[in-house]
Amino acid sequence: MYKCDDPDTGKPIYSQTPCAPDAEVMELDVHRPTPEQIRRHQEQMESERRFIEESSERRKAAQEASKTAEEAPSFRMSPPQTGKPADL
């Protein structure tokens, strides 16, 4: 990475190629995770994947149960029998 000063504004410009004859080479401090950090990240991602999958399965089961309940015939209670004939 190269750093130059913009001749018009004086602000720094960063480029992958030299942007001026006096361009300053910049060493980038790039984070490289350790094998342990990579392993922990993979475990976390797997845990989150399982959680999402299980949540999705529970939601689908609840939706199916709700749909089944809505489709089930509804039975209405008839009024109690008094032993008297109904008025017609």
C-alpha positions, 0 to 999 in steps of 0.5 A: 500500500502506498501513501501520497499527499494530494497536491491540490488538497494536501490530504493523504491518498492511499493506493496499491500502486505508487501514486507519486515518485515520493510515495511512502510504502505503508505496511498494513497490520492485517489481523490473522486469526490463530488456529484456536480463534478459527476453531472457536469461530467455526464452533460458534457458527455451527451452534448458531446454524443448529439453533436456527434450524431447530427454531425453524423446525419448531415454527413449522410444527407450530404452524402445522398444528395451527393449520390442523386445528383450523381445519378440524371440524368444530362441534357446537354444544347444543342447548341442554334438554329440558324434557319439554317439546320445542316451540314451533 
